[in-house]
Amino acid sequence: MTVNLGIYDQHQALEIIRGLRGLNIVGADLVEISPPYDPHGTTALVGANLAFEMLCVLPGVAYRV
């Protein structure tokens, strides 16, 4: 099973999300993680990482280098 993020792979998606830091983001959405179609948990792990990164770029979140 392959993780499909549209036209981006997971590394590109992380770079895009991280590039949003400093913007006035008011919300984020992660759509369609389906455990029945993810027997090894790969998609769920990528989804959790993307959701975490989305939370990290929200305004007011302290950023450490």
mmCIF file as gemmi writes it, N, C-alpha and C atoms, coordinates in Angstrom:
data_model
loop_
_atom_site.group_PDB
_atom_site.id
_atom_site.type_symbol
_atom_site.label_atom_id
_atom_site.label_alt_id
_atom_site.label_comp_id
_atom_site.label_asym_id
_atom_site.label_entity_id
_atom_site.label_seq_id
_atom_site.pdbx_PDB_ins_code
_atom_site.Cartn_x
_atom_site.Cartn_y
_atom_site.Cartn_z
_atom_site.occupancy
_atom_site.B_iso_or_equiv
_atom_site.pdbx_formal_charge
_atom_site.auth_seq_id
_atom_site.auth_asym_id
_atom_site.pdbx_PDB_model_num
ATOM 1 N N . MET Axp A 1 ? 0.847 -1.178 0 1 0 ? 1 A 1
ATOM 2 C CA . MET Axp A 1 ? 0 0 0 1 0 ? 1 A 1
ATOM 3 C C . MET Axp A 1 ? 0.892 1.241 0 1 0 ? 1 A 1
ATOM 4 N N . THR Axp A 2 ? 0.519 2.227 -0.763 1 0 ? 2 A 1
ATOM 5 C CA . THR Axp A 2 ? 1.29 3.455 -0.893 1 0 ? 2 A 1
ATOM 6 C C . THR Axp A 2 ? 0.527 4.61 -0.285 1 0 ? 2 A 1
ATOM 7 N N . VAL Axp A 3 ? 1.221 5.442 0.467 1 0 ? 3 A 1
ATOM 8 C CA . VAL Axp A 3 ? 0.617 6.655 1.007 1 0 ? 3 A 1
ATOM 9 C C . VAL Axp A 3 ? 0.445 7.637 -0.131 1 0 ? 3 A 1
ATOM 10 N N . ASN Axp A 4 ? -0.766 8.129 -0.319 1 0 ? 4 A 1
ATOM 11 C CA . ASN Axp A 4 ? -1.058 9.027 -1.424 1 0 ? 4 A 1
ATOM 12 C C . ASN Axp A 4 ? -1.501 10.369 -0.877 1 0 ? 4 A 1
ATOM 13 N N . LEU Axp A 5 ? -0.704 11.396 -1.129 1 0 ? 5 A 1
ATOM 14 C CA . LEU Axp A 5 ? -1.036 12.752 -0.704 1 0 ? 5 A 1
ATOM 15 C C . LEU Axp A 5 ? -1.353 13.605 -1.923 1 0 ? 5 A 1
ATOM 16 N N . GLY Axp A 6 ? -2.077 13.05 -2.848 1 0 ? 6 A 1
ATOM 17 C CA . GLY Axp A 6 ? -2.348 13.766 -4.088 1 0 ? 6 A 1
ATOM 18 C C . GLY Axp A 6 ? -1.115 13.698 -4.955 1 0 ? 6 A 1
ATOM 19 N N . ILE Axp A 7 ? -0.555 14.851 -5.293 1 0 ? 7 A 1
ATOM 20 C CA . ILE Axp A 7 ? 0.613 14.866 -6.172 1 0 ? 7 A 1
ATOM 21 C C . ILE Axp A 7 ? 1.921 14.974 -5.398 1 0 ? 7 A 1
ATOM 22 N N . TYR Axp A 8 ? 1.845 15.051 -4.056 1 0 ? 8 A 1
ATOM 23 C CA . TYR Axp A 8 ? 3.036 15.23 -3.242 1 0 ? 8 A 1
ATOM 24 C C . TYR Axp A 8 ? 3.365 13.953 -2.479 1 0 ? 8 A 1
ATOM 25 N N . ASP Axp A 9 ? 4.653 13.716 -2.244 1 0 ? 9 A 1
ATOM 26 C CA . ASP Axp A 9 ? 5.002 12.627 -1.335 1 0 ? 9 A 1
ATOM 27 C C . ASP Axp A 9 ? 5.059 13.217 0.081 1 0 ? 9 A 1
ATOM 28 N N . GLN Axp A 10 ? 5.264 12.366 1.073 1 0 ? 10 A 1
ATOM 29 C CA . GLN Axp A 10 ? 5.177 12.838 2.455 1 0 ? 10 A 1
ATOM 30 C C . GLN Axp A 10 ? 6.254 13.854 2.798 1 0 ? 10 A 1
ATOM 31 N N . HIS Axp A 11 ? 7.43 13.749 2.218 1 0 ? 11 A 1
ATOM 32 C CA . HIS Axp A 11 ? 8.497 14.711 2.503 1 0 ? 11 A 1
ATOM 33 C C . HIS Axp A 11 ? 8.158 16.086 1.938 1 0 ? 11 A 1
ATOM 34 N N . GLN Axp A 12 ? 7.588 16.117 0.752 1 0 ? 12 A 1
ATOM 35 C CA . GLN Axp A 12 ? 7.18 17.386 0.164 1 0 ? 12 A 1
ATOM 36 C C . GLN Axp A 12 ? 6.045 18.014 0.975 1 0 ? 12 A 1
ATOM 37 N N . ALA Axp A 13 ? 5.113 17.193 1.423 1 0 ? 13 A 1
ATOM 38 C CA . ALA Axp A 13 ? 4 17.704 2.231 1 0 ? 13 A 1
ATOM 39 C C . ALA Axp A 13 ? 4.518 18.304 3.537 1 0 ? 13 A 1
ATOM 40 N N . LEU Axp A 14 ? 5.483 17.651 4.18 1 0 ? 14 A 1
ATOM 41 C CA . LEU Axp A 14 ? 6.067 18.2 5.408 1 0 ? 14 A 1
ATOM 42 C C . LEU Axp A 14 ? 6.764 19.529 5.146 1 0 ? 14 A 1
ATOM 43 N N . GLU Axp A 15 ? 7.478 19.633 4.049 1 0 ? 15 A 1
ATOM 44 C CA . GLU Axp A 15 ? 8.147 20.893 3.706 1 0 ? 15 A 1
ATOM 45 C C . GLU Axp A 15 ? 7.138 22.012 3.476 1 0 ? 15 A 1
ATOM 46 N N . ILE Axp A 16 ? 6.032 21.689 2.811 1 0 ? 16 A 1
ATOM 47 C CA . ILE Axp A 16 ? 4.992 22.699 2.566 1 0 ? 16 A 1
ATOM 48 C C . ILE Axp A 16 ? 4.405 23.163 3.894 1 0 ? 16 A 1
ATOM 49 N N . ILE Axp A 17 ? 4.064 22.209 4.759 1 0 ? 17 A 1
ATOM 50 C CA . ILE Axp A 17 ? 3.479 22.569 6.051 1 0 ? 17 A 1
ATOM 51 C C . ILE Axp A 17 ? 4.458 23.404 6.863 1 0 ? 17 A 1
ATOM 52 N N . ARG Axp A 18 ? 5.712 22.984 6.93 1 0 ? 18 A 1
ATOM 53 C CA . ARG Axp A 18 ? 6.717 23.726 7.7 1 0 ? 18 A 1
ATOM 54 C C . ARG Axp A 18 ? 6.952 25.109 7.118 1 0 ? 18 A 1
ATOM 55 N N . GLY Axp A 19 ? 6.767 25.259 5.819 1 0 ? 19 A 1
ATOM 56 C CA . GLY Axp A 19 ? 6.925 26.556 5.17 1 0 ? 19 A 1
ATOM 57 C C . GLY Axp A 19 ? 5.823 27.539 5.522 1 0 ? 19 A 1
ATOM 58 N N . LEU Axp A 20 ? 4.751 27.057 6.124 1 0 ? 20 A 1
ATOM 59 C CA . LEU Axp A 20 ? 3.651 27.936 6.521 1 0 ? 20 A 1
ATOM 60 C C . LEU Axp A 20 ? 3.888 28.625 7.861 1 0 ? 20 A 1
ATOM 61 N N . ARG Axp A 21 ? 4.96 28.229 8.553 1 0 ? 21 A 1
ATOM 62 C CA . ARG Axp A 21 ? 5.263 28.839 9.854 1 0 ? 21 A 1
ATOM 63 C C . ARG Axp A 21 ? 5.398 30.346 9.699 1 0 ? 21 A 1
ATOM 64 N N . GLY Axp A 22 ? 4.783 31.079 10.611 1 0 ? 22 A 1
ATOM 65 C CA . GLY Axp A 22 ? 4.837 32.532 10.583 1 0 ? 22 A 1
ATOM 66 C C . GLY Axp A 22 ? 3.618 33.157 9.923 1 0 ? 22 A 1
ATOM 67 N N . LEU Axp A 23 ? 2.828 32.363 9.203 1 0 ? 23 A 1
ATOM 68 C CA . LEU Axp A 23 ? 1.602 32.884 8.609 1 0 ? 23 A 1
ATOM 69 C C . LEU Axp A 23 ? 0.466 32.806 9.626 1 0 ? 23 A 1
ATOM 70 N N . ASN Axp A 24 ? -0.563 33.568 9.427 1 0 ? 24 A 1
ATOM 71 C CA . ASN Axp A 24 ? -1.702 33.583 10.345 1 0 ? 24 A 1
ATOM 72 C C . ASN Axp A 24 ? -2.661 32.449 9.982 1 0 ? 24 A 1
ATOM 73 N N . ILE Axp A 25 ? -2.284 31.231 10.314 1 0 ? 25 A 1
ATOM 74 C CA . ILE Axp A 25 ? -3.096 30.05 10.025 1 0 ? 25 A 1
ATOM 75 C C . ILE Axp A 25 ? -4.236 29.986 11.035 1 0 ? 25 A 1
ATOM 76 N N . VAL Axp A 26 ? -5.451 29.793 10.574 1 0 ? 26 A 1
ATOM 77 C CA . VAL Axp A 26 ? -6.595 29.718 11.49 1 0 ? 26 A 1
ATOM 78 C C . VAL Axp A 26 ? -7.155 28.312 11.619 1 0 ? 26 A 1
ATOM 79 N N . GLY Axp A 27 ? -6.679 27.369 10.826 1 0 ? 27 A 1
ATOM 80 C CA . GLY Axp A 27 ? -7.17 26.001 10.935 1 0 ? 27 A 1
ATOM 81 C C . GLY Axp A 27 ? -6.432 25.083 9.992 1 0 ? 27 A 1
ATOM 82 N N . ALA Axp A 28 ? -6.599 23.799 10.22 1 0 ? 28 A 1
ATOM 83 C CA . ALA Axp A 28 ? -5.974 22.795 9.373 1 0 ? 28 A 1
ATOM 84 C C . ALA Axp A 28 ? -6.881 21.574 9.34 1 0 ? 28 A 1
ATOM 85 N N . ASP Axp A 29 ? -6.73 20.757 8.316 1 0 ? 29 A 1
ATOM 86 C CA . ASP Axp A 29 ? -7.6 19.61 8.162 1 0 ? 29 A 1
ATOM 87 C C . ASP Axp A 29 ? -6.808 18.442 7.576 1 0 ? 29 A 1
ATOM 88 N N . LEU Axp A 30 ? -7.002 17.291 8.154 1 0 ? 30 A 1
ATOM 89 C CA . LEU Axp A 30 ? -6.422 16.064 7.626 1 0 ? 30 A 1
ATOM 90 C C . LEU Axp A 30 ? -7.595 15.169 7.255 1 0 ? 30 A 1
ATOM 91 N N . VAL Axp A 31 ? -7.661 14.779 6.006 1 0 ? 31 A 1
ATOM 92 C CA . VAL Axp A 31 ? -8.823 14.054 5.501 1 0 ? 31 A 1
ATOM 93 C C . VAL Axp A 31 ? -8.472 12.613 5.173 1 0 ? 31 A 1
ATOM 94 N N . GLU Axp A 32 ? -9.3 11.722 5.626 1 0 ? 32 A 1
ATOM 95 C CA . GLU Axp A 32 ? -9.365 10.326 5.207 1 0 ? 32 A 1
ATOM 96 C C . GLU Axp A 32 ? -8.138 9.476 5.493 1 0 ? 32 A 1
ATOM 97 N N . ILE Axp A 33 ? -8.045 9.062 6.728 1 0 ? 33 A 1
ATOM 98 C CA . ILE Axp A 33 ? -7.151 7.977 7.115 1 0 ? 33 A 1
ATOM 99 C C . ILE Axp A 33 ? -8.065 6.793 7.369 1 0 ? 33 A 1
ATOM 100 N N . SER Axp A 34 ? -7.888 5.714 6.659 1 0 ? 34 A 1
ATOM 101 C CA . SER Axp A 34 ? -8.805 4.581 6.739 1 0 ? 34 A 1
ATOM 102 C C . SER Axp A 34 ? -8.084 3.335 7.272 1 0 ? 34 A 1
ATOM 103 N N . PRO Axp A 35 ? -8.222 3.061 8.579 1 0 ? 35 A 1
ATOM 104 C CA . PRO Axp A 35 ? -7.54 1.891 9.163 1 0 ? 35 A 1
ATOM 105 C C . PRO Axp A 35 ? -7.82 0.56 8.467 1 0 ? 35 A 1
ATOM 106 N N . PRO Axp A 36 ? -9.024 0.292 7.964 1 0 ? 36 A 1
ATOM 107 C CA . PRO Axp A 36 ? -9.222 -0.994 7.283 1 0 ? 36 A 1
ATOM 108 C C . PRO Axp A 36 ? -8.336 -1.174 6.045 1 0 ? 36 A 1
ATOM 109 N N . TYR Axp A 37 ? -7.944 -0.082 5.426 1 0 ? 37 A 1
ATOM 110 C CA . TYR Axp A 37 ? -7.093 -0.149 4.241 1 0 ? 37 A 1
ATOM 111 C C . TYR Axp A 37 ? -5.625 0.094 4.571 1 0 ? 37 A 1
ATOM 112 N N . ASP Axp A 38 ? -5.295 0.102 5.853 1 0 ? 38 A 1
ATOM 113 C CA . ASP Axp A 38 ? -3.943 0.391 6.313 1 0 ? 38 A 1
ATOM 114 C C . ASP Axp A 38 ? -3.506 -0.675 7.316 1 0 ? 38 A 1
ATOM 115 N N . PRO Axp A 39 ? -3.317 -1.913 6.864 1 0 ? 39 A 1
ATOM 116 C CA . PRO Axp A 39 ? -3.036 -3 7.806 1 0 ? 39 A 1
ATOM 117 C C . PRO Axp A 39 ? -1.72 -2.865 8.567 1 0 ? 39 A 1
ATOM 118 N N . HIS Axp A 40 ? -0.754 -2.124 8.025 1 0 ? 40 A 1
ATOM 119 C CA . HIS Axp A 40 ? 0.543 -1.985 8.68 1 0 ? 40 A 1
ATOM 120 C C . HIS Axp A 40 ? 0.684 -0.674 9.434 1 0 ? 40 A 1
ATOM 121 N N . GLY Axp A 41 ? -0.32 0.194 9.361 1 0 ? 41 A 1
ATOM 122 C CA . GLY Axp A 41 ? -0.29 1.457 10.088 1 0 ? 41 A 1
ATOM 123 C C . GLY Axp A 41 ? 0.536 2.549 9.451 1 0 ? 41 A 1
ATOM 124 N N . THR Axp A 42 ? 0.993 2.345 8.235 1 0 ? 42 A 1
ATOM 125 C CA . THR Axp A 42 ? 1.846 3.335 7.577 1 0 ? 42 A 1
ATOM 126 C C . THR Axp A 42 ? 1.117 4.65 7.338 1 0 ? 42 A 1
ATOM 127 N N . THR Axp A 43 ? -0.078 4.563 6.792 1 0 ? 43 A 1
ATOM 128 C CA . THR Axp A 43 ? -0.849 5.774 6.505 1 0 ? 43 A 1
ATOM 129 C C . THR Axp A 43 ? -1.208 6.502 7.789 1 0 ? 43 A 1
ATOM 130 N N . ALA Axp A 44 ? -1.569 5.752 8.821 1 0 ? 44 A 1
ATOM 131 C CA . ALA Axp A 44 ? -1.912 6.37 10.103 1 0 ? 44 A 1
ATOM 132 C C . ALA Axp A 44 ? -0.708 7.102 10.697 1 0 ? 44 A 1
ATOM 133 N N . LEU Axp A 45 ? 0.47 6.527 10.582 1 0 ? 45 A 1
ATOM 134 C CA . LEU Axp A 45 ? 1.679 7.169 11.099 1 0 ? 45 A 1
ATOM 135 C C . LEU Axp A 45 ? 1.989 8.455 10.336 1 0 ? 45 A 1
ATOM 136 N N . VAL Axp A 46 ? 1.901 8.405 9.03 1 0 ? 46 A 1
ATOM 137 C CA . VAL Axp A 46 ? 2.127 9.615 8.222 1 0 ? 46 A 1
ATOM 138 C C . VAL Axp A 46 ? 1.067 10.662 8.554 1 0 ? 46 A 1
ATOM 139 N N . GLY Axp A 47 ? -0.184 10.236 8.683 1 0 ? 47 A 1
ATOM 140 C CA . GLY Axp A 47 ? -1.258 11.166 9.042 1 0 ? 47 A 1
ATOM 141 C C . GLY Axp A 47 ? -1.025 11.825 10.389 1 0 ? 47 A 1
ATOM 142 N N . ALA Axp A 48 ? -0.576 11.045 11.374 1 0 ? 48 A 1
ATOM 143 C CA . ALA Axp A 48 ? -0.287 11.6 12.698 1 0 ? 48 A 1
ATOM 144 C C . ALA Axp A 48 ? 0.862 12.607 12.621 1 0 ? 48 A 1
ATOM 145 N N . ASN Axp A 49 ? 1.884 12.298 11.842 1 0 ? 49 A 1
ATOM 146 C CA . ASN Axp A 49 ? 3.013 13.227 11.677 1 0 ? 49 A 1
ATOM 147 C C . ASN Axp A 49 ? 2.569 14.525 11.009 1 0 ? 49 A 1
ATOM 148 N N . LEU Axp A 50 ? 1.737 14.412 9.983 1 0 ? 50 A 1
ATOM 149 C CA . LEU Axp A 50 ? 1.249 15.61 9.294 1 0 ? 50 A 1
ATOM 150 C C . LEU Axp A 50 ? 0.371 16.445 10.222 1 0 ? 50 A 1
ATOM 151 N N . ALA Axp A 51 ? -0.503 15.786 11.007 1 0 ? 51 A 1
ATOM 152 C CA . ALA Axp A 51 ? -1.362 16.52 11.944 1 0 ? 51 A 1
ATOM 153 C C . ALA Axp A 51 ? -0.513 17.235 12.994 1 0 ? 51 A 1
ATOM 154 N N . PHE Axp A 52 ? 0.516 16.561 13.518 1 0 ? 52 A 1
ATOM 155 C CA . PHE Axp A 52 ? 1.417 17.182 14.489 1 0 ? 52 A 1
ATOM 156 C C . PHE Axp A 52 ? 2.101 18.408 13.888 1 0 ? 52 A 1
ATOM 157 N N . GLU Axp A 53 ? 2.603 18.26 12.672 1 0 ? 53 A 1
ATOM 158 C CA . GLU Axp A 53 ? 3.269 19.389 12.017 1 0 ? 53 A 1
ATOM 159 C C . GLU Axp A 53 ? 2.303 20.543 11.778 1 0 ? 53 A 1
ATOM 160 N N . MET Axp A 54 ? 1.045 20.229 11.445 1 0 ? 54 A 1
ATOM 161 C CA . MET Axp A 54 ? 0.051 21.288 11.249 1 0 ? 54 A 1
ATOM 162 C C . MET Axp A 54 ? -0.195 22.036 12.556 1 0 ? 54 A 1
ATOM 163 N N . LEU Axp A 55 ? -0.252 21.312 13.68 1 0 ? 55 A 1
ATOM 164 C CA . LEU Axp A 55 ? -0.434 21.964 14.971 1 0 ? 55 A 1
ATOM 165 C C . LEU Axp A 55 ? 0.765 22.837 15.331 1 0 ? 55 A 1
ATOM 166 N N . CYS Axp A 56 ? 1.944 22.41 14.945 1 0 ? 56 A 1
ATOM 167 C CA . CYS Axp A 56 ? 3.168 23.143 15.284 1 0 ? 56 A 1
ATOM 168 C C . CYS Axp A 56 ? 3.296 24.481 14.569 1 0 ? 56 A 1
ATOM 169 N N . VAL Axp A 57 ? 2.656 24.641 13.427 1 0 ? 57 A 1
ATOM 170 C CA . VAL Axp A 57 ? 2.795 25.911 12.693 1 0 ? 57 A 1
ATOM 171 C C . VAL Axp A 57 ? 1.685 26.896 13.006 1 0 ? 57 A 1
ATOM 172 N N . LEU Axp A 58 ? 0.762 26.522 13.893 1 0 ? 58 A 1
ATOM 173 C CA . LEU Axp A 58 ? -0.302 27.457 14.258 1 0 ? 58 A 1
ATOM 174 C C . LEU Axp A 58 ? 0.278 28.653 15.01 1 0 ? 58 A 1
ATOM 175 N N . PRO Axp A 59 ? -0.338 29.821 14.866 1 0 ? 59 A 1
ATOM 176 C CA . PRO Axp A 59 ? 0.166 31.013 15.565 1 0 ? 59 A 1
ATOM 177 C C . PRO Axp A 59 ? 0.169 30.789 17.072 1 0 ? 59 A 1
ATOM 178 N N . GLY Axp A 60 ? 1.175 31.348 17.724 1 0 ? 60 A 1
ATOM 179 C CA . GLY Axp A 60 ? 1.278 31.251 19.178 1 0 ? 60 A 1
ATOM 180 C C . GLY Axp A 60 ? 2.039 30.044 19.677 1 0 ? 60 A 1
ATOM 181 N N . VAL Axp A 61 ? 2.431 29.155 18.779 1 0 ? 61 A 1
ATOM 182 C CA . VAL Axp A 61 ? 3.201 27.983 19.177 1 0 ? 61 A 1
ATOM 183 C C . VAL Axp A 61 ? 4.677 28.375 19.192 1 0 ? 61 A 1
ATOM 184 N N . ALA Axp A 62 ? 5.321 28.14 20.341 1 0 ? 62 A 1
ATOM 185 C CA . ALA Axp A 62 ? 6.745 28.484 20.458 1 0 ? 62 A 1
ATOM 186 C C . ALA Axp A 62 ? 7.555 27.568 19.557 1 0 ? 62 A 1
ATOM 187 N N . TYR Axp A 63 ? 8.514 28.132 18.862 1 0 ? 63 A 1
ATOM 188 C CA . TYR Axp A 63 ? 9.361 27.377 17.94 1 0 ? 63 A 1
ATOM 189 C C . TYR Axp A 63 ? 10.784 27.403 18.429 1 0 ? 63 A 1
ATOM 190 N N . ARG Axp A 64 ? 11.365 26.219 18.602 1 0 ? 64 A 1
ATOM 191 C CA . ARG Axp A 64 ? 12.762 26.122 19.03 1 0 ? 64 A 1
ATOM 192 C C . ARG Axp A 64 ? 13.612 25.646 17.864 1 0 ? 64 A 1
ATOM 193 N N . VAL Axp A 65 ? 14.746 26.237 17.716 1 0 ? 65 A 1
ATOM 194 C CA . VAL Axp A 65 ? 15.655 25.854 16.629 1 0 ? 65 A 1
ATOM 195 C C . VAL Axp A 65 ? 16.545 24.722 17.056 1 0 ? 65 A 1
